[in-house]
Amino acid sequence: MRLYVTGGTGLVGSNVIRLARGRGMEIIASQYGPEPEWSVDYQLDPLDFADHEGVRASIHKYQPDAVIHTAAILDQIFMDTNRELSWSIMVDGTRVLAEACRDVNARLVFVSSDWVFDGRADLVDESSPPCPVNFYGIMKVASERELGVMDGLNYGVGRLAGVYGLNYAAPSLARVDNGLGFDFSVYVIYRLAAGLPATVWTGPKVNDVAHPTLASDCADMLLRLAQVNENGVFHCFGSESISRVDLAHQIAKAFDADPALINTTVTDPAVLDVHRHIGIPFRTIASTDKTAQVLGRRAFNVGEGLQAFRVEWDAFWS
Ligand SMILES: NC(=O)c1ccc[n+]([C@@H]2O[C@H](COP(=O)([O-])OP(=O)(O)OC[C@H]3O[C@@H](n4cnc5c(N)ncnc54)[C@H](OP(=O)(O)O)[C@@H]3O)[C@@H](O)[C@H]2O)c1
């Protein structure tokens, strides 16, 4: 199988490539940011999703069997203050990519997010109506809809949530906590593994309850999604929801760290001020039943994910 991965130097994209390489797939990856730090034994294609002709030309050139589209902007402040550019990259870029996939008969897996929901429903599933509370979520919903109404497209939307893991392509890009939900697990793991205190913000304006997802595990779910024929939305995230404080304690347990290093406090007022115009879903609890049935397995629950990650972490640093 010839697989095209967008955002191949990102957290999710690098895990998709790592797994796909191990399964003998031929890989092409778009490259927007810095050069990957690992040894590249696949085809790299420089690409900016704001360049729609470039997107179309790249897919036509490589004629992949499947495309996993992980590339996205994740900086909430940037998106909110650069809406036209962000829409062009995230929504129009995804539509152009989908048209190109249709042209060459490639299946498209578009990576979306649990932030299509507002975090107020007791339980959401793959068919629940979205209700985003920020511009990022709006763009994810708009992209999902673009694919849903495109005649003749072979596609799956793979939603992710609270992804943690190792960015194998660019380990030095490991991001730090912004306190609002993204990369929270990564922050706690790096702190506790180094024997340093980890501070958990309990609110306001945090994504307190979510489905933490190990990057290598969702990479497997996305690869499965690339290989089935069913169109629609799939919840490819971890199969268990948990609060940030409980997650921090589970991380301490998995990494043999002292739980006394975990402390809780309210969200930093300076961060609250910067994010004052940006809505954050507080508590997203979602079913993954349909996805498990179609893809043949459920993604890891919290304990399984952390256990698997401990093995990856030890192997990576040894
Ligand atoms: N991280 C999470 O907790 C989370 C949760 C839910 C959903 N998601 C979704 O999962 C996907 C992957 O996220 P991630 O955590 O892996 O993010 P990431 O590490 O920041 O990777 C995103 C990649 O997007 C690429 N990119 C950004 N702007 C681009 C542009 N203008 N043109 C082309 N490529 C561009 C970059 O590609 P290069 O590699 O080429 O530099 C970057 O590595 C995204 O769609 C995100 O919305 C993530």
The ligand as an ORCA input file, in Angstrom:
! r2SCAN-3c Opt
* xyz 0 1
  N      -2.715     16.618     20.004
  C      -3.968     16.428     20.435
  O      -4.228     16.321     21.635
  C      -5.106     16.324     19.447
  C      -6.409     16.114     19.909
  C      -7.455     15.992     18.991
  C      -7.188     16.070     17.631
  N      -5.921     16.298     17.208
  C      -5.670     16.406     15.762
  O      -4.642     15.494     15.424
  C      -3.900     15.981     14.303
  C      -2.418     15.900     14.591
  O      -2.129     16.685     15.735
  P      -0.688     16.619     16.420
  O      -0.905     16.589     17.875
  O       0.135     15.569     15.780
  O      -0.140     18.050     16.047
  P       1.343     18.520     15.673
  O       2.348     17.684     16.374
  O       1.367     19.988     15.864
  O       1.414     18.204     14.119
  C       0.671     18.925     13.206
  C       1.443     19.024     11.920
  O       0.674     19.857     11.041
  C       1.534     20.331     10.078
  N       1.146     21.658      9.621
  C       0.831     22.745     10.361
  N       0.552     23.782      9.546
  C       0.669     23.326      8.258
  C       0.530     23.910      6.977
  N       0.216     25.202      6.821
  N       0.750     23.139      5.884
  C       1.116     21.844      6.010
  N       1.271     21.230      7.207
  C       1.044     21.974      8.313
  C       2.945     20.336     10.643
  O       3.535     19.511      9.706
  P       5.025     19.069      9.439
  O       5.091     17.805     10.186
  O       5.059     18.869      7.984
  O       5.918     20.130      9.933
  C       2.788     19.711     12.031
  O       3.785     18.773     12.308
  C      -4.439     17.385     14.039
  O      -5.352     17.337     12.978
  C      -5.154     17.755     15.328
  O      -6.191     18.676     15.101
  C      -4.865     16.402     18.066
*
